[in-house]
Each structure stands twice: as structure tokens, then as C-alpha cells.
Amino acid sequence: MDISLKNVEYRYQADSPFERLAITDVSIDIPSGTYLAVIGHTGSGKSTVLQHLNALLKPTKGSVVIGSREIKAGRKEKNLKGVREKVGIVFQFPEHQLFEETVEKDIMFGPMNFGVSERQARERARAAISLVGLPEEILEKSPFDLSGGQMRRVAIAGVLAMEPEVIVLDEPTAGLDPRGRKEIMDLFYTLHKKRNLSTVLVTHSMEDAARYADEIIVMHQGKVFTKGSPEHIFSNPKALIELGLDVPEVVGLQLKIEEAFGTKFKKISLSEEELAEMVARFLEGGGTK
Amino acid sequence: MSKPLVSIENVSFSYDGQQTPALKNISFDILEGEWLAIVGHNGSGKSTLAKLLNGLQFPQEGSIAVCGITLSEDTIWEIRKNVGMVFQNPDNQFVGTTVRDDVAFGLENHGVPRDVMVERVQTSLDKVKMGTFLNQESHHLSGGQKQRVAIAGVLALQPAIIILDEATSMLDPRGRAEVINTVRELKERENITVISITHDLEEAAKADRIIVMNRGELYREGSPEEIFQMDEELIKLGLDIPFPVKMSKIMRQKGVGLSKSYLTEEELVTELWTSHSKM
């Protein structure tokens, strides 16, 4: 399912003394099957963009096309269930939204809300729990007896059980340990490939953006600052640093080495092996230009 | 930095209804003025340990002494005066409507006289560089700023020890750096003892000493250099290898002459430069 934002503007509490312009003139195309990463500071408009992807927010100017549905500024939009069923959002700290008595009921809540039968919802809960790497026994437990990492997985299973075509992830690994972080990111990447989903990842981790995304959008002060492939975005690290953003660690190290030796390698490397090789070759050549 | 401020002896703890203990026979000391990082995977027991140090839970076996006082139901208030805690979620620990009220809250609870209170609120906020935010409301602050106010609230009570329980894990990279720099400055200027519970290895690399927890047991203890020599073993424990160490290793494999693994990018770059400019 394709999603596109066309010249979208959003004002919080429009026409009130508290009006605040969050994003302006944002145009983004997310063709079906894309893995898009959105990076930018806290307050750059990332979360506002994210909430337009399933019409939780409706633009105050411009339009959003989600599949065959167009959501236009200034129009009353009704019956958005179809959109919300297809676009699943995993919010930050999604475990804060767990509420049911058992894990199974919690996971079944979403699908049943969209009219899936109880029997089918139960099957989906079973499938989703194994997708996120938890044992079936956990379905009978209270979500509040689980560890933080398990709760996060249950919350994610709740979104997967809706069988969305587009998955939107807002900092899905914040607070997890390194292994948990990698497992969750790999899980989403596998699903993305296997089910040919579109994935939108909002993140502060430049490593994740560089590793998983086909395309990266950099948000700054409510606008799209730049967009392109990871290679393209990180080939100009100085621009990101000027915005106060980080670059992947491997890029940061390359800049420090280049500065120390007063040189410039022929390209910016996004992989550790590649950088090590470039440095090795450079030093074999005597460490001079 | 010599005498033990906290001694933990043969401590075990299980939560109600759980078969596996959260902590199994843990013993170690925390020295005055040191920055100790406790690292471990989710569920390794590190947060349970923090709760025990502050008397939020009591060990079922073994004993804990803080500043020479053995922890028990009778001494928790004495001990809590000495141990300040900063928790993970910046929004859950802001109790006042303004920054000033928030920092004053703990002092009021301890019955500190007003004139002392006014002065302590100001000096503690100055220490975390939030002195000019006195009358700001919490929703105007960033996550990093809120955590710094939480640290000021703890400092105002003049504890001997500050425990940071994953205090940076919900922050963006900028907020994380703000908090870590604040802690480092405090430790240098105020000689405060810091225990940081974290799985951010870059944060742990800045500590004086690291304790690695695994499945409720104390797995290893040492300086950051020693701990990060564990290499692949850290990954098996659900942790990671800090980037500069990983890069040093890959560079050596590719034939770059480096004598060891470096803990910071700066050391790595300096070594590359000095060893190769001699040629």
C-alpha cells in the first residue's frame, strides 16, 4: 500500500491562542515495500508526521493519500477504520498501553475491534506471540507480571495481530538491552522482507537508520531538510552535525581519522569492515596523501 | 577513594511467586567517591539491586550496610537520607508544578527550614546548570532537563550516594549526553559516589569500575579496560562491545598495527597517528 504526504502542514490547536505550527510543506512518498527511516531532533516534527500516516492527525493544509483513501485538509473525514486497520503504529514505550487481564486478551483486542471473529483473533494471537519470540504459555499470564522486555514484545504482538500492510515504528527499542534491541530490529526487518510490508522507522539511532532503511528523511524545524539513500545522507556528515544530529559511529570515527591525518578518503564508509580496510590501505601507503 | 561506603554481603532476593531468585549470593563493596556502573541484560537483577540499596526491598539472605549502618526496617529513613535515586522515566518523577517546587519537595519532607531550603534549591539547580529555570513548568522542559532537575532534587538532600537507575535510557542522544556530563562534573567537584545502572556501554565505559550482572549473579567485576577485554563474552551476556573496542579489533584483523583495544575513539585515533607518523 502506497502512502504519500503532499504539502502537508499541521498546526496544533489551530485558531486558538495556543496554536503551534508543527510541520509545514512536508511531502513524502512511501511506495509499497519501502523501508523508510525518519530522523531528526526531538521537536523536529517526526512524531507529527508519524501520526498522519494513519490519519490520527489530519492535515491543516495539503493532503495525505493512504492506499486508495485521500485525507484532505478542511474536509470532515469519516470512517477511517479501514485506514487504521492497514497501518499499524508501534508507539514509544508501547507496553504502557497494555491493559487486559491476560496477554491473549490484550493481543486479541485490536483485531476484534476491527471485526475479526473471536476464534480467528485467538489464532492470530498465537501466531503473533511466536513471531515476537515468546512461548505460548505466556498467553495465559497477566501482562503486568512480565518483565519490561517481554511486555514490549507483547505490545508489538498486538500490532502484528492486526496484520497491517504498513508498520510504523516510533523508537521501538528505547530502553531495551543491546540483545533485545537487535532482536526486535531484526524481527521487523524479517517481517518487512517476508510479508513485503512498508516500514517507517522513527529513530534517534543513526546505526539503525543506516543498517535497515532504503531511504532516510531528515526532519528539521518542521520541514523535510533532506532525503535520500543512507549512502547519500551520510556522505555529507557535516550537514547533519550542524543540525546537532549524530552520524553513525563508524562515520564519526572516519571523520576523526581524516582530521588527524589531514586527509580525505575517497568515500564515506557505513560499514566497520570497509573503514578498517580503507585505513589499512591508507597506512600501508605510508599514511600520507 | 578508599573506604567502603556500601558493603553488600551474601545477598539473595526472590520476588513473591517467582521460582528463580532475582539475586543469588551477591557480595561487593562500593568505595567512597567512585563511579560504579552496574551493567547486565534486562532481568539480570541490576534494578533489584538498586531497590535493595535504598530499602525499597529487603534481602531475604545476607546484609547490606550503607555508611556503616546496617539496612533494616528501622534504619531505612536514616539510609534514604544518604542514598538518592534517579529513575528511568523523566515524567514519572516530576512532582512539583515548577522546577523550584519540584526540588523543594524532598526538603519539605525532611522538614528543612525555609531559609536553608531556598538556598539549597538554588545551589542544587546551579550544580546541574538549571539555575535559571526556577519558575519554569515541567512541560516546558526536555527529557534531559527534567532528569537534571530530578538530580538536583536528589542533590538538595545532600546524599553521600546517587543511584541512577537507567536514568538516561528514555532520553534522546542529546539528553543522554547532558545527564552524563552533569554526573561526571558532580563526581569531580563534589566527590559524590555514583552508582549507574545501565546497559548503555558508552556510559559504563566512563565509570571507574564496572560490575557485570547475569541471571541474578555477579558475573564479573573490573575496570572498564578489563571488562571490555571480555569481548564476545559480553555479547553472549546480552550486552555489546563498545564501538572503539570493536573497531580496534577489526582494524587489527585487517593488518593495522595496534598494540591493544582502545576504549575511546580519541585514544584509537591518537594511537593510529603516533604509531604511524614515526615511519
Interface residues (C-beta under 8 A of the other chain):
Chain A: H41 T42 F93 S147 G148 G149 A174 G175 L176 D177 P178 R179 G180 H204 G244 D246 E249 V250 G252 L253 K256 I257 A260 F261 E272 E273 L275 A276 E277 V279 A280 L283 E284 G286 G287
Chain B: G40 H41 N42 G43 Q88 S142 G143 E166 S169 M170 D172 P173 R174 G175 H199 L201 I235 G238 L239 D240 F243 P244 K246 M247 I250 M251 Q253 K254 G255 V256 G257 E265 E266 L268 V269 T270 L272 W273 H276 S277 M279
